[in-house]
């Protein structure tokens, strides 16, 4: 399997909602992404939800997540200042 085809875990989440929000941000940036949920284990909150990307997109995806986290922090600060 070539590096371009390998799927890797970018980040683990405790719920699918958060994972899908970040997935949407990645896809809006042109990075294909997926969310893997083990429905059996997740039904009892035992397994993390995995956000996956192609290995070739891993570094760019990390950058997008970092920028999104910074923007979310700034939004939260502005909300608390009001």
Buried (B, 14 or more C-beta within 10 A) or exposed (E): EEEEEEBBEBBEBEEBEBBBEBBEBBEEBEBEBBBBBEEEEBEEEEBBBBBBBBBBBBEBBEEBBEEBEEEEEEEEEEEEEE
